[in-house]
Amino acid sequence: MAHSPVTHAVVPAAGRGTRFLPATKAIPKEMLPVVDRPAIEYVAQEATDAGITDLLIISSHSKHAVEDHFDAVPDLEDALRTSGKTELLDSINRYRQLARIHSVRQGHPQGLGHAVYQARQHVGERPFAVLLPDDLMHPEEPILRKMLQVRERLGGSVVALLEVTPQQATAYGSADVSEVPLAKAGLSDIEGLADGDVFRLNRVVEKPPIDEVLSEYATVGRYVFDPAIFPILETLEPGRGGEIQLTDAFAKLIDVPVEEGGGVYGVVIRGRRFDTGDKLGYLQALVSLGVEDPELGPPLRQFIQQMGL
């Protein structure tokens, strides 16, 4: 299984969305619209475009709307079909072209690592991707596809890396890294990769104080794991914040022998990424994707210009 294609992905979506209250009092944050579709649909589309065929959403008792979004609504479909609104009908049926979507509830949330562990029975002994819905990648940034290809060539696990300031690094997993030359590693033919884009992780620390930041690279939002991470998550002690930290789990994989699923690599995000779990990041995503929309873009740009912005 070391270099087998990755077809399964996990989307942890059981969080309370407290940073967006009161908007998320009754609406899951993953369902907040980005232009004309909820943020989680962008994530599902990204996974599908990268070759994922099976997507497991880690949900909770308050997230019925997320599950319902990827399901049929016969009466609405009939009404749109009868009235000839084919474009709208196609828009609500986009889920049929996405990876097969399942869901399981987290129950009592104990951190991101605990959420990912809920996928163990579904994923089994297969490698799998993890996509955090708060990290929205611009459709032109194929970071997940590149990560999957690196995993197929090198084995182990692969995480997305973001160049950050020391201040920003305190909110992420700070990584000590060593560059992997593409030609030497057999990666030079992967489209979109250049030297300086792939690293081997030597150490990673979750949300360190500023004087303990390891480098200008932080781990964010996209991961591809060997199933060897599951036994680690099973016995992992709570870390920062009293939670089971995913970063602590894959930090242990760094020193696991390669033949046992160990080794962790990082691929640097070079395109646009939006933190839609943050109010400012959410607004940036709305504006950026809005001005690029074929129909809404021209009048939105005109409005922005009129505002003198």
HUHUUR-V66999 format. One line per field, one symbol per residue. phi: phi as a letter, one per 40 degrees, with the letter a starting at -180 (. if undefined). psi: psi as a letter, one per 20 degrees, with the letter a starting at -180 (. if undefined). A space follows every 50 residues. Layout:
phi=???
psi=???
This chain:
phi=.dbcdcbbabbcbbccgccbccdccbbdcccccbgbacdccdcccdcccc hcbbbbccbaccbdcccccbacbdcccccccccgccccccccbddcccdc bbaaccgccbhccccccccdcccgcccacbbcccbbcddcbcdcdccccc cccbggbbbcbbcbcdccccbbccbcbbcbcccccgbccccgcbdgbbbb ccaabcfccccbccacbbcafbabbcccccccccbccdbdggbcccdccc cccdccddcbgcgbbbbccbccbbcccbdccccccdcccccccdccddcc cccccccgb
psi=ihkqqpiqqpookjrikhijqihjhipphiippoejqqhhhgghgggghi jpiopppoarhjkhhghhhkrqnghgggghghjjmhghghhijhhhirqp prqqqhcopkrhhgghhiighghckqqqqpopiioopphjnlggghghhg ghgiabqpqpqpprrhghhijaopppqpqopgghikjijppiqrpjipqp phqqppmqqhijphajpqpqipqoqqiihghghhjpqqcpjjrophghgi hhhhjpqgijjrpprqpppiapppnjipgghghhgggghgiiphghgghg gggghhik.
